[in-house]
């Protein structure tokens, strides 16, 4: 643990708020992107086939994690070299630029600007490794799962409010049920409105980090080599590192499978249930509410009673079967019954895997190692949107089956590696 003295270390509440604002701005896009691409009244014309739309949607979804892949390890290692706070401020500035470009791209229906803005946003989202590193700086080994869970709760809280606000602010049709369809503010409720709010939230985040975030790294590793290809280098390190290879393979498989589910869920909801951004937003917000409770309460409860090595396989096998349950839903309200199970298992998986990775890394390399984890996750998030765009054109249920199968393989791999002593 590389914490500073008590007067200069960052309180967990500051990191929590940073994570919350970060995810709040990011999740505004969730209920919007699918309709923006699949509906012929917006960016793409009627001459574009459904298969092409799904492919473009997949590419636009993939460009964010692809850029994030380079950002996570780069900024994680850079924060080990010069400190957490200056790098975090830099990544937030990058995110702000990305939001501005993406917002104008949506406003002008310019697909190229949307791709460019989304890529810059993804690069800035590499700050997740910095937040996790800051938590690792101030946490004892036995507290890491609980504290990572608290950060997960901040993500979940952002996930509650972001999609709900994004769906509502971009869809004025819901105002009719209150008789407000002619209200003066209805004219401003457009696709680009939530992203303007997102940019404002990132600016608020920058100001609060400047004012309240205190450096947590006591001994920067000034000799650490950092290059733009740190992400690729660290991915190779993850593959070649005998101590971490096993756990990183679990991280890749779990993220790979779950991303198939989350990426294609918008298309599934639009095609099967006829939902739009106004109805998808509250559903995503509901999922986030369950994640908040799970990571803020359940994870902290179980972290004192169940070690991460025991919790991860339980969550993996549960998640594998839970991902298939939405296929049984016939009405939208059915989804509100089955999605909490998925959210609970996801909430239990992520902080416990992060705790295992952190505990296996030396204190002076927390940023690099957690950056390696984020790079592995980012790479695992790139392929599903690309492949999913084609697979969902053949069958709406295929991404869910593939997601469940991949996470089942992750559980099987975990069991085998545990027996062989690779996850000790």
N, C-alpha and C positions, 0 to 999 in steps of 0.2 A: 504494500500500500504506500503510495507516494503522496500522502496528504501534506499540506502546508500546516502552519500553526493555526490555532482556532480563530484568530482574528482575521485571517485572510482566505480561509477556505470557503467555497461557495455553498450556501445552505441548499438543501435538497429542494426547498420550495422554489428557489430561483431557477434551478434546472427544470423542475416540473413545469413552471410557467413558460419557459423557453420551448420545451417540447410541445406543450399544449398549443401555443400560438403557431408553431411550425406546422403541426399536423392540421390545425384548423384551416390555415390557408391552403394547404395541399389538398385536403379532402373536399374542398368546394367543387372540384371538377368531377367527382365521382358520379353524381346522378345526371350530369350534363353531356359528357363526352360521347356516350353511346348514341343519344338522340341527335346530337349535333352532326354526327357522321352518317347515321342510318336514315335520317329523314331528308328527302330530296328537296325540301323547302329552304335549306340553309347552305352549307358549304358546297355540297355535291349536287349536280343536276340529276334529272330523272334518267338521263342516258347512261348513268353509271350503274352497273349491275350490283345485285345484292352481294355476290361473291367478292367483287372489287371493293365494295364498301366495307365488308368485314375485314378484308386484307388491310385497307387503309386504316381502319380503326385499330387493328392489331399493331400496325407499324407505329401509329401515333401513341399507342399505349406503351410500346416497347422502347421508344426513344428516351423516355424518362429514366427507366432503370439502366439502360445502356450507358447514358451519361453519368448516372449515379455510380455505376461500377468504377469509373475512373476517379470520381470525386471522393468516394468513401475512404479508400486506402491512402490516396494522396493527402487528403486533409487530416486523416487520422494520424498518419506518420508526421505530417508537418506540425500538428499540435504537440506531438512528442518532442519535436525539435525546438520549437519557439514558444510553446505555451498554448493553452486551450482558448483563452479569450480572444486574442487577435485573429486567430484562424476562424473562430466562430463568427466574428463580425464580418470577416471577408466573405464567408459562404452565404451569410444572410444578404449581403449586398448583391451577390451574384443572383440569388433567388429573386430579389426585388427587380432586377433587370429582366429576368426571365418572365416574371409576371407581366411586366409592362409590354414586352414584345408579344407574348401570347394573347393578352387582352386586345391589343390592336389587331392582331391576326384574326381573332374571333369577330371583332367589330367590322373589319373590312372583308371578311370571308376569304382571307388569304391563307391557303393551306400551308404554304412554305413558311410564313411567319409563325403559324401555329406550331409547326415542327421545330423551328428554331427556338422559339420561346420555351417549348416543353423540354428541349434538350438542355437549355441553360438552367431551367428550374431543376432538372435532374442533377446537374453538376452541383448546384448549390445544396441540394438535399444530402450531399455527402457529409453534412454536419451531424448526422445521426451518430456517426462513430465518435465525434467529439463529445456529444452529450453522454454517451455510454462510458467513454473514458473518464469523464469528470465524475460520474457516479462511482466508477471503480476507484478513482483517486481517494475518495472520502469514505469508502466502505470497507469494513472487515469482510473476510471471506464468507463468514456465516450470515452476513447481512446482505450480500450482493443480490441474491434471488429476490428478496423482499424489495430492495431499492430499485432493481431493474423492473420489478413488477409495478412499482409506483410510477416510474417513467412510462411504462406500458399503459397505466391508467390515464396518464396525461394524453397519450396518443389516442386512447379510447374516448376521452372526453372531447378532444378535438374532432374525432370521428363522429361523435354524436351531433355536435353543433354544425360542423362543416357541411356535410351532405344535406342536412335539413335546410340550412340557410341557403346553400347553393341551389337546391331544387326550388325553394320558395321564391327567392329573389329573381330567378330567371323565368318564372312561369306565372304570369298575371291571371291565368284562367281561374285559379282557386279563389280569387277575390269575389267572384260572382256569388258564391254561397253566402257571403256576408253583405251583399249588395254594394260592394265597393268597386265594381268593375270600372266605374267612371272616375275613380279617385285620381287626384293629380299625380300621385306617385306611380300609378299603374304604367304610365308611358316609359318609365325608367327601368322597368322590370324586364330585362332582356338577357340574352345569353352572356353578354360581356359583363353585366353588373356584378355577379359574384366575384369575378376575377379582379375587378377594381377594388372591391372590399379586401380580397386576398392580398393585393399589393399593399394596401393600407395596414393590414395586420402585420405583414413582414416589416414594414417601417416601424411600427410600434415595438416589434420584437427587437429590432436593432437598438432603439432608444433604451429599452429596459435592460438589455445586456450591457450596454455602455454604462448604465447607471448602477446596476445592482450585481452583475455577475463578476465575482472575484476569482482570480486565478487559483486553480487547484493543484497544478503541477509544481511540486517543490523543486525538482531537479530536471530541467529540460535536457534532453539528449542532443546536445549541439553537434555532435559528430555524426548523427544519423543522416544517411544519404536519402534524399527525396527527389524524385524525378516525375515528370508528367505520366510516366508509365509505371508508377508505383503500384497501381491497381493490377496490372498484368504481372509485375514482379511478385507481388504478394499473393496473387492467385497461384503462381508457380510454387511459391513457398508453402502455401496451404496444401498443395498436392504432394510436395516433396517432404514436408515436415512429418516425421514418423509419429511424433507425439500428438499432433493436432489433425492429422489427415483423417482419422476415423470420425471425429466429431464434426469436422467440416463436411464430410460426405453426408452426414445426417442433416446438417443445416441445408445443404444444397437440395437434397431430395424432398425435404419437407417444404421448403420455400417454392421449389419447382412445382410441386403438386398443388399447393394452396393457391399459387398464382393463376393456375389454369382455372380454378373455381372463381376467384375474385374478378379476373379480367373479363371472362365471358359471361358473368352473371348479369350484366346490364343487357346484353343481347338476349339472353334467356328470358329476362323479365319483360322486355319489349315485345319479343316475338310470341311468347307463350301466353302472357297475361295482358298484353296491350298496355303496359304501364308507360308513363312518361316521366320527365324529370321531376315534375311536381309530386308524383307518388313514389318514385324511387328514392328521393331524398329522405323522406321520413322513415322508410324501411332501413336504409343504411344507418340513419341516426339511431334507430332502435337497436341495431346490431352493436353499434358503438356503445350504447348505454349498458348493454350486457358485458361488453369488454371492460368498461370502466369498473363495474362492480366486481368482475372476476379478477382483474389485475390489481385493483385497489384493496379488495377484501379477501377473496379466496386465495390468491397467490401469497399474500402476507400470512394468512392463516396456515396454509399448508407448508410454507417455507420453514416454519418453526417445528414442523412435525414430519415432513417428508423431504428427503434429500433430493436435489435435482436429478441425480442418477436414477432414482426410482420414479419420479414424477414424469419425466420425459416420455418413457415408453408407454405409460398409462394414457397420457394425452395423445400420443401419436396413434395408437390403435383406436381410441375413441373417435378421434377426428377422421380417421379413414372411413369408418362406417357412417359417421354423421353427415359427411359430404354427399352421400347418396340419398339421404332422406328428402331433400327438396324435389327430387324427381317424382315423388309420390303426391306432391301437392297438386290440387285441382283448382283451388281458389287462392286469391291473394292472402286472405286471412290465415290460410294454412301455413304460409311462409313465416308469419309472426310466431307460430308455435314451434317451428323446427329450427329456425336460425339461431335461437339462443344456445342450443346444444353445440353448434359449430363454433360460436363465439367463445364459449367457455373453454373448449379444448384448445382453441388457438391462443387464448389468453394464458393458459397454463403451459403451453409449449415454449413460447418465445422467451420469457424471462428466465426460465430454467435452463434453456440451451445457452443463453448468453452468460449465465452464471457459470456453467460448466466450462465454456471457452475461457472466460476471464480467470477462473481459478487455475486453469492449466497453463496460463501465461505468466512470465516473470513480471514483477511490478514495473520495471522500467520500460516494458514493451506493451503496456496495456493499450495504448492508442494504436500501435501498429497491428497488434493481434485482433483487437475488436474491429479495426479497419479491414483486416483480412476477412473477418466474418461478414462484414457488410458488403465487401466485394463479392464474396461467394454468393451471398443472397441476391445482390444486384444482377450477377450473371444468371442466376437461376430464374430471375424475373424477366429476362430479355426474351427467352425462347418461347414461353407459353403464349404471349400475345401474338407472335408471328405465326406459330403453328395453330393456335386456337382460332384465329381468323379464318383459316381454311377448314379446320375440323368442324367448327360450328355450322359451316355452310352445308355440310353433309348430314349432321345430326345435332340437335340442340343438347342432347344428353351426353354426347361423347366427352366434352371437357370435364364433366363431373365424374364420369367413370374413370377417365385417365387420372384425374386429381386423386381420387380415392385409391387407385392402384399404386400410384407413385408413393403416397404417404404410407401405404401398407408396406411397400418395399423399404422405406425409411425405418419403420418399426422393426422389420425383420433384420435389417442391417445392424440396428442398435443392439438387438438381442445377441447376434453373432459376435459383434465387436466386444460386448460386455463379457461374454464367456471367454473370449481370447485375451482379456485384460487390457484392451486398447483404450478403454474409456475410464480407467481408474483415476 
